[in-house]
Amino acid sequence: MSIHAMDEARDLFCDLPTGVRLCYRTYGLESGHPLLLIAGLSLQLTSWPSNLIDDLVQRGFHVIVLDNRDVGRSSRIPQKPPGLLRQFLRLPIPSAYGLEDMAADTVGLLDHLRVARAHVVGMSMGGMIAQIIAGTHPQRTWSLTSIFSSTGSRKVGQPAISSMSMLTKPPARTRDEAVQRYSAIMAHIGTQTYPVNDAGRRAYAADAWDRDQPEKYAEGMARQFGAIIKSGDRTADIRRIRVPTLVVHGDRDLMVAANGGTATAAAIPGAEMVTIRGMGHDISEGVVPLLVDLIDGHARRSTAGSAAEQTSASKHSA
């Protein structure tokens, strides 16, 4: 049994004024610097490697993870999901929710936890949500770390055809099939240069099947993808981000092409771009130590820089 499976009792719930219920967990002392981890398309809060969370807690962070709406133990939204043709043509459903609504969910969770300001870290679709939070709620964001994500522009960050063909297959019908399929997809789009823990991937997929509503998984994933489609190209909004930003991408990403990360960093004034050679579209076991160092260093510099600005402003106003 995985550490996440044994941690099931940590699942907590937040009921938002919109009627959405979010499942979340927290790790570390509440006195630590709040650090919010936002997962990607169809991924649950358990997709964040347990050793990454443990290492961040050891560095003094109060780590918050959540199931986005339409996945895991969070609310399923009673809306018709976009069909495959609409997804392929990138035609949004006007009445559907967008990434902005998912960002509002996350800010609502911070309100629920009485967290005034957090370091916001997102991977893939979670990176897009994190970008929106940083742009629309800078006062709630100490720093932004966007991991293998993109701007929403169709000119960058596009998946390989081979990856899309794997993702558009009919949904798994059994737990074993779901585990096998997840392992195969991650072997294709994931990191190969760094050490990979396939047993860990399989354990995650098994736990995800048990935590989720398998019969509704495909619809939830389609609605989340519909949110990406509806939000469209966010480059103009991303240019307004002023919080300290770190963009991390692998040069072997077959799900979100590396130019998606480059475009994100180029759009945000002062953003730091780190390309990890050999990293794919996953946080493999071998990448965790490097990623923890990057997140920790960026967060500490951001907090120190903000404190220095406040001290300087106080002196000028005195």
Buried (B, 14 or more C-beta within 10 A) or exposed (E): EBBBBEBBEEBBEBEBEEEBBBBBBBBBEEEBBBBBBBBBBBBBBBBBBBBBBBBBBEBBBBBBBBBBBBBBBBBBBEBEBBEEEBBEEBEBBEEBBBBBBBBBBBBBBBBBBEBEBBBBBBBBBBBBBBBBBBBBBBEBBBBBBBBBBBBBBEEBBBBBEEBBEBBEEEBBEEBEEBBBBBBEBBBBBBBEBBEBBEEBBBBBBBBBBEBBBBEBBBBBBBBBBBBBBBBBBBBEBBBEBEBBBBBBBBBBBBBBBBBBBBBBBBBBEEBBBBBBEBBBBBBBBBBBEBBBEBBBEBBBBBBEEBEEEEEEEEEEEE
